[in-house]
Amino acid sequence: MSESNIWAPEPDEYALLRDEIDRAPRLFALCELDRDETDWEVTEGRVFAWGLAFPDRAQLVSTDGRDRGTFQSADRAAEIFARTAEVRLVYPSERP
């Protein structure tokens, strides 16, 4: 996208759009941890899917782009994937 296609709304235009813009989806990652079977220390971790959390649903896509899904929420997606692996829900904007 060229810079000429980027629209910067005027303050009065932004005021009309503020409520919609403020409901922007929230980026999240589903991460999987591998542990050593002897001492249970984390040996590896990876992001296996990225998602967008909307007020009424979460959209998820695997990092390789082959798998996609819609879930009730980001928490629900994490719960489902946690049935078969050690999964963590991470919001990149809330890093420690």
C-alpha positions in Angstrom: 0.0 0.0 0.0 1.4 3.3 -1.0 1.4 6.2 1.5 -1.1 8.0 -0.7 -3.7 5.3 0.2 -3.3 5.9 4.0 -6.2 7.9 5.3 -5.7 10.1 8.3 -9.1 11.3 9.5 -9.8 14.8 10.5 -10.8 15.2 14.2 -14.5 15.5 13.3 -14.3 12.4 11.1 -12.5 10.5 13.8 -15.2 11.5 16.3 -17.8 9.8 14.1 -15.7 6.6 13.9 -14.2 6.5 17.4 -16.6 3.9 18.9 -16.0 1.5 16.0 -12.2 2.0 16.0 -12.1 1.5 19.8 -13.6 -1.9 19.3 -10.6 -3.1 17.3 -9.9 -6.8 17.8 -7.2 -7.7 20.3 -4.1 -9.7 19.0 -3.3 -12.9 20.8 -1.0 -15.9 20.4 -1.5 -19.5 21.3 1.9 -20.9 22.4 2.9 -24.5 23.1 5.5 -25.5 25.7 7.6 -28.6 25.7 9.0 -29.9 29.0 11.8 -32.3 29.9 10.3 -35.5 31.2 13.0 -35.8 33.9 12.9 -32.5 35.8 9.8 -31.0 34.0 11.8 -27.9 33.0 10.6 -26.1 29.9 12.9 -27.0 27.0 11.2 -25.4 24.1 8.3 -23.0 23.3 6.7 -21.8 20.1 3.8 -19.8 18.8 1.6 -22.2 16.8 -1.3 -19.8 16.1 -2.1 -16.2 16.0 -5.6 -14.8 16.6 -7.8 -11.8 16.8 -10.2 -11.5 19.7 -13.4 -9.7 18.8 -16.1 -8.9 21.4 -18.2 -11.9 20.2 -15.7 -14.4 18.9 -12.0 -15.2 18.2 -10.5 -15.9 14.8 -7.4 -18.1 14.8 -4.9 -19.0 12.1 -1.9 -21.4 12.4 1.5 -19.9 11.8 1.9 -22.0 8.7 -1.5 -20.6 7.4 -3.0 -24.1 6.8 -5.4 -24.2 9.7 -8.0 -21.6 10.7 -10.9 -21.5 13.1 -13.5 -19.5 14.8 -14.0 -19.9 18.6 -16.3 -18.4 21.2 -13.3 -16.5 22.7 -9.5 -16.6 22.9 -9.8 -18.3 26.3 -12.0 -21.0 24.7 -9.6 -21.6 21.9 -6.8 -22.0 24.5 -8.9 -24.4 26.5 -9.6 -26.6 23.5 -6.0 -26.8 22.4 -4.9 -27.4 26.0 -6.6 -30.8 25.9 -3.7 -32.2 23.8 -0.7 -30.0 24.7 0.6 -27.5 27.2 -0.8 -24.4 25.7 -0.6 -20.8 26.9 -2.7 -17.8 25.8 -0.5 -14.7 25.3 -1.4 -11.2 24.6 1.7 -9.6 23.1 0.7 -6.1 24.3 0.8 -7.4 27.9 4.3 -8.8 27.9 6.0 -9.1 31.4 
